[in-house]
Amino acid sequence: MIFRDLLFFIKQETMTEENITLENYPFTSVMNLEKDEAVYFKFEEDFVEENIRCIPMCVRFKLDACGIKLQLREWSKTSVVERNKLAEMNCITDKAIRKYRSYLKHIIFNHTGKEATELLIEQNPAWNNVYEIPQLLIEKLKEFDWIISLRQWRELSNLQRFVLMKLCNLHSANCMLFPQFTVFIVPTASS
């Protein structure tokens, strides 16, 4: 598995909106999540390389899309093959989401003997709005003297925006982890 360290945040002191170009900040274009491939982030590296012992963000994204809650104790009962499949499965179209949901419910029941816990699917999540940067993210970035332009926000994939918003909602005990995680927010596909 290869991870690239790419920043997309721009320190306020060093750059302004006017001088940002694709050449002077390391950013990759939107990743293609329509292919069946897992996408991991640098901050997930430790647990992904150890049989995917924690639920990666690409799976969390799909859980929110299909409306199923997967607890770590349920995840830990699944096989590495099942974990990889959950990370790799397409979950973009309605048909793919239904297939993902069905597979997930099946493996949860097979490993726990219990029905999967349903989640309300958020209709208009903040990460899905490419026309406005969520206020929560703006405030969180200000804590570290960082900014993200609307152009940068729009160029992020749905998964990248989703992860940023999840990181903004970390428990207060983990608030110091935010800058460490966001440095590595731009993911790569596993190889």
C-alpha positions in Angstrom: 0.0 0.0 0.0 1.4 3.4 -0.9 0.4 6.6 0.8 1.3 10.1 -0.4 1.6 13.0 1.9 -0.2 15.9 0.2 -1.3 19.1 1.8 -4.2 21.2 0.6 -4.5 23.7 3.4 -2.9 27.0 2.8 -1.3 28.8 5.7 -2.7 32.3 5.9 0.7 33.8 6.4 2.3 32.2 3.3 -0.3 32.4 0.5 -3.3 34.4 -0.5 -6.3 33.5 -2.7 -4.8 35.5 -5.5 -1.5 33.6 -5.8 -2.9 30.1 -5.4 -2.5 28.0 -8.5 -2.4 24.3 -9.1 1.3 24.6 -9.7 2.1 26.1 -6.3 0.1 23.9 -3.9 0.1 20.1 -3.9 -3.4 19.0 -4.7 -4.7 16.1 -6.7 -7.9 16.2 -8.7 -11.0 14.5 -7.5 -10.5 10.8 -7.1 -12.7 8.3 -8.9 -14.8 6.5 -6.3 -16.9 4.8 -8.9 -14.3 2.1 -9.4 -14.2 -0.8 -6.9 -11.1 0.3 -5.0 -10.3 1.2 -1.4 -9.2 4.8 -0.6 -7.3 5.3 2.6 -5.8 8.4 4.2 -2.3 8.8 5.7 -3.6 9.1 9.2 -5.2 5.6 8.8 -2.0 4.0 7.8 -1.2 2.2 11.0 -4.5 0.4 11.4 -5.0 -0.2 7.6 -1.7 -2.1 7.4 -2.7 -4.3 10.4 -5.7 -6.1 8.8 -7.8 -3.0 8.8 -8.4 -3.2 12.5 -10.4 0.1 12.6 -13.2 1.3 10.3 -11.5 3.4 7.6 -13.1 6.7 6.4 -14.0 5.2 3.0 -16.2 2.7 4.8 -17.6 5.3 7.2 -18.6 7.3 4.1 -20.4 4.3 2.7 -22.1 3.6 6.0 -23.6 7.0 6.0 -24.7 6.6 2.4 -26.5 3.3 3.0 -27.9 4.2 6.4 -26.3 1.4 8.5 -24.4 1.9 11.8 -21.4 -0.4 12.1 -19.8 -0.6 15.5 -16.2 -1.4 16.0 -17.1 -4.6 17.9 -19.1 -5.7 14.9 -16.3 -4.7 12.5 -13.7 -6.6 14.5 -15.8 -9.8 14.1 -15.6 -9.6 10.3 -12.8 -11.2 8.3 -10.1 -9.3 6.5 -11.6 -10.3 3.2 -15.0 -8.9 4.2 -13.3 -5.7 5.5 -11.5 -5.3 2.2 -14.7 -5.9 0.3 -16.5 -3.2 2.3 -13.7 -0.8 1.6 -13.6 -1.6 -2.1 -17.2 -2.0 -3.0 -18.8 0.8 -5.1 -21.4 2.8 -3.2 -22.2 5.6 -5.6 -25.4 4.8 -7.4 -28.7 3.9 -5.8 -28.3 0.3 -7.1 -24.8 0.1 -5.7 -25.9 1.6 -2.3 -28.7 -1.0 -2.0 -26.2 -3.8 -2.9 -23.7 -2.5 -0.3 -26.4 -2.2 2.3 -27.6 -5.7 1.7 -24.1 -7.1 1.9 -23.4 -5.2 5.1 -26.6 -6.3 6.8 -25.8 -9.9 5.8 -22.3 -9.9 7.3 -23.4 -8.1 10.5 -26.2 -10.7 11.0 -23.8 -13.6 10.2 -21.2 -12.5 12.7 -23.5 -11.2 15.5 -26.8 -12.9 15.1 -28.4 -9.5 15.3 -30.0 -7.2 12.8 -27.9 -4.2 11.7 -28.7 -0.9 13.3 -30.3 1.6 11.0 -29.1 5.2 10.6 -31.0 8.1 9.3 -29.5 9.1 6.0 -28.8 12.8 6.0 -30.5 14.4 3.0 -28.3 17.5 2.7 -25.0 16.9 4.5 -22.7 20.0 4.8 -19.9 18.2 3.0 -22.1 17.8 -0.1 -22.6 21.5 -0.6 -19.9 22.7 -3.0 -21.2 26.2 -3.1 -20.4 27.1 0.5 -17.7 26.1 2.9 -19.4 24.9 6.2 -19.1 27.4 9.0 -17.9 24.6 11.4 -14.9 23.9 9.1 -14.1 27.6 8.7 -14.1 28.0 12.5 -12.0 24.8 13.0 -9.4 25.9 10.5 -9.2 29.4 12.1 -8.0 27.7 15.3 -4.9 26.8 13.4 -4.6 29.9 11.2 -5.5 27.9 8.1 -7.9 28.7 5.3 -9.4 26.8 2.5 -10.7 28.6 -0.5 -14.1 27.9 -2.1 -12.2 26.6 -5.2 -10.2 24.2 -3.1 -13.4 23.0 -1.3 -15.1 22.4 -4.7 -12.1 20.5 -6.0 -12.2 18.0 -3.1 -14.0 14.8 -3.7 -17.1 13.9 -1.7 -15.0 11.6 0.4 -12.4 14.3 1.2 -15.1 16.8 2.2 -16.9 14.1 4.3 -13.6 13.3 6.1 -12.9 17.0 6.8 -16.3 17.4 8.4 -15.9 14.2 10.4 -12.6 15.5 11.7 -14.2 18.8 12.7 -16.6 16.8 14.9 -13.9 15.0 16.8 -14.5 14.8 20.5 -12.9 17.6 22.5 -10.3 15.1 23.9 -9.1 14.6 20.3 -9.1 18.2 19.2 -5.3 18.4 19.1 -5.4 15.6 16.5 -7.2 17.7 13.9 -4.0 19.4 12.5 -2.2 16.1 12.4 -5.0 14.4 10.4 -5.8 17.3 8.0 -2.2 17.4 6.8 -2.8 14.0 5.3 -6.3 14.4 4.0 -5.7 13.9 0.3 -5.9 10.1 -0.1 -4.6 7.6 -2.6 -6.1 4.4 -3.8 -4.6 1.2 -2.4 -2.4 -0.7 -4.7 
